[in-house]
Amino acid sequence: MKHSFEVKLAAVNHYLAGHAGIISTAKLFQLSHTSLSHWINLFLLHGPRALDCRHKRSYSPEDKLCVVLYALGHSESLPRVAARFNIPSHNTVKNWIKGYRKSGNEAFIRCRKEKSMTRSDDTHENEANMTPEEMKNELRYLRAENAYLKAMQEHLLEKKRQELEKNESHPEPEVRTLPV
């Protein structure tokens, strides 16, 4: 069930004001305590705007990979990781991790690739009937695609390394840990 921004904010404020614990607050507002915990984490990390989920969000392959690498490299729960990156549902992160474990970086690049790099199947109905010139063009295309994917992977890994170094040199402020 979707809850309005006002209900989410009221429940979070009720809990943070110390009026009741998570379970009591959740019962009072007729919510699940896991949803309330997630909203509290979102609120503490990103402010009240994070509770307003009226717009469908899309994430770049780079963003998805960054979230997955963070989740796999840290011992935080998936709801906490989702809150840290302002992702409305921890199931989104769970699905990204599942895709990453199954297909690696390709799981995230595939969407972009389908839009920008796909070649129509009817171009070459049967590879056995390709001329030498068509084979050379296909090989050139596949090499370019491979180089792009390798460069993308290296760029993402370097970006992640820099973020980790930055986080190690600037410790995060302590945030109240919530039961999930």
C-alpha positions in Angstrom: 0.0 0.0 0.0 1.3 3.4 -0.9 1.2 6.1 1.8 1.0 9.8 1.3 3.9 12.1 1.9 2.0 13.6 4.9 1.5 10.2 6.6 5.1 9.3 6.1 6.3 12.6 7.5 3.9 12.5 10.4 5.0 9.0 11.4 8.7 9.8 11.1 8.3 13.0 13.2 6.2 11.2 15.8 9.0 8.6 16.2 11.9 11.1 16.1 10.1 13.3 18.7 10.4 10.3 21.1 6.7 9.8 21.5 6.9 6.1 20.9 9.1 3.3 19.6 9.1 2.1 16.0 6.6 -0.7 16.6 4.2 1.5 18.6 4.5 4.3 16.0 3.9 1.9 13.2 0.8 0.5 14.9 -0.5 4.0 15.6 -0.2 5.0 11.9 -1.2 1.5 10.7 2.1 0.9 8.9 4.6 -1.9 8.8 7.6 -1.3 11.1 10.0 -2.1 8.3 8.5 0.6 6.1 8.7 3.1 9.0 12.3 2.2 9.7 13.1 2.7 6.0 11.4 6.1 6.0 13.3 7.2 9.1 16.6 6.2 7.5 15.6 8.1 4.3 14.6 11.2 6.4 17.8 11.2 8.5 20.1 10.8 5.4 18.3 12.9 2.8 15.7 15.1 4.6 11.9 15.2 4.1 12.1 15.4 0.3 13.2 11.7 0.3 9.8 10.7 1.6 8.0 12.1 -1.5 8.1 9.4 -4.1 5.6 10.7 -6.6 8.0 10.4 -9.6 9.2 7.2 -11.1 13.0 7.2 -10.9 15.4 5.8 -13.4 19.0 5.0 -12.6 22.0 5.0 -14.8 24.1 1.8 -15.2 26.8 3.6 -13.3 24.5 4.4 -10.4 23.3 0.8 -10.2 26.8 -0.6 -10.2 27.9 1.9 -7.6 25.1 0.9 -5.3 25.7 -2.8 -5.9 29.5 -2.5 -5.2 28.7 -0.5 -2.1 26.2 -3.1 -0.9 28.6 -6.0 -1.5 31.5 -4.2 0.1 29.8 -3.1 3.3 28.0 -5.0 5.9 24.9 -2.9 5.8 21.4 -4.3 5.4 19.7 -3.8 2.1 17.1 -1.4 3.5 19.9 0.7 4.9 21.8 0.7 1.6 18.6 1.7 -0.2 18.1 4.6 2.3 21.7 5.7 1.9 21.3 6.0 -1.8 17.7 7.4 -1.6 16.2 4.4 -3.4 12.6 3.9 -2.4 12.7 0.1 -2.1 15.3 -2.3 -0.9 13.9 -4.8 -3.4 15.3 -2.7 -6.1 18.8 -3.0 -4.7 18.2 -6.8 -4.1 17.3 -7.2 -7.8 20.4 -5.2 -9.0 22.6 -7.5 -6.8 20.9 -10.6 -8.2 21.5 -9.3 -11.8 25.1 -8.4 -11.0 25.8 -11.8 -9.6 24.3 -13.5 -12.6 25.7 -11.2 -15.4 28.3 -8.9 -13.8 28.5 -5.4 -15.2 26.6 -6.5 -18.3 23.4 -6.6 -16.2 23.5 -2.8 -16.1 25.0 -2.0 -19.4 22.5 -4.1 -21.3 19.7 -1.5 -20.9 21.9 1.2 -22.4 23.3 -1.1 -25.0 19.9 -2.1 -26.2 19.0 1.5 -26.8 22.2 2.8 -28.3 24.3 -0.1 -29.5 22.0 -2.9 -30.8 22.0 -3.9 -34.3 18.8 -5.2 -35.9 18.6 -8.9 -36.3 17.4 -8.6 -39.8 20.7 -7.0 -40.9 22.3 -10.4 -41.2 19.7 -13.1 -41.1 22.3 -15.8 -41.3 25.9 -15.3 -40.4 26.9 -18.1 -42.7 25.8 -16.0 -45.7 27.9 -13.0 -44.7 30.4 -11.6 -47.1 34.0 -11.1 -46.0 33.4 -7.4 -45.9 30.3 -7.8 -43.7 32.4 -10.1 -41.4 35.1 -7.4 -41.1 32.4 -4.8 -40.3 30.9 -7.1 -37.7 34.3 -7.8 -36.2 35.1 -4.1 -36.1 31.7 -3.4 -34.4 32.2 -6.2 -31.8 35.7 -5.0 -31.0 34.5 -1.4 -30.5 31.7 -2.7 -28.3 34.1 -4.7 -26.3 36.5 -1.8 -25.9 33.6 0.4 -24.7 32.5 -2.2 -22.1 36.0 -2.5 -20.8 36.5 1.2 -20.6 33.1 1.6 -18.8 34.1 -1.1 -16.3 37.4 0.5 -15.6 35.9 3.9 -15.2 33.3 2.6 -12.7 35.9 0.8 -10.7 38.1 3.8 -10.6 35.2 6.0 -9.5 34.3 3.5 -6.8 38.0 3.4 -5.6 38.0 7.2 -5.3 34.7 7.2 -3.4 36.1 4.6 -0.9 39.3 6.6 -0.4 37.2 9.8 0.1 35.0 8.0 2.7 38.0 6.6 4.5 39.6 10.0 4.8 36.3 11.7 5.9 34.4 9.5 8.3 30.6 9.7 8.1 28.7 11.4 10.9 27.1 8.8 13.1 23.5 8.1 12.2 21.1 6.5 14.6 20.8 2.8 13.7 17.3 1.5 13.4 16.0 -2.0 13.7 14.7 -3.4 10.5 
